[in-house]
Amino acid sequence: MKKTSKLKHVVYMLIALGMLVYALPMISFRPDAGWVSLFGIVWALFAFLVIGAHLHFILGVDAEKQKALEGIRRAKYQQWQLKWPEEQKETRGL
């Protein structure tokens, strides 16, 4: 499942990159072009955003962050387990 998901993101990223490479020479970035220039800039930024999002997923930044958060969760859980007997003693003593 993980391999096909990454492959899917690689394919989508390559398609977006291909669209960008094909369209970039045709987009007018001249200041006197007005709305055409603004549309070209927004479209190119959106294409870069899509490519960046797929690259972020392919590199597994989310997986690394998830592992780090899981480690923190485990450490907090262990601290809580160590605290539990102390809290029980305090409530029994009252």
C-alpha positions, 0 to 999 in steps of 0.5 A: 500500500505504501509503495503504490501511494508513493508511486502515485505521488511521483506520477502526479508530481511528474505530470505537474512538472511536465505541465509547468515545463510546457506552459512556462515558456508560453506564459507572458510575465511582462509587466505590461501584459496586465491580467494575463501576466497576473494569471501566469504568475498565479498559475505558476505559483500554484504549480510549484505549490502542487509539486512541493506538496508531492515532493514533501510527501515523497520525501517522507517528512510527515512520516518522520514527524509522526515517528517523533510525535509517537516517541514523545507520546510514549515518553509522556505515557511512561512518565504518567505511569511512573506518577500513577502509583505516587498519586494513588498513595497520596489519595489513600493517605487522605 
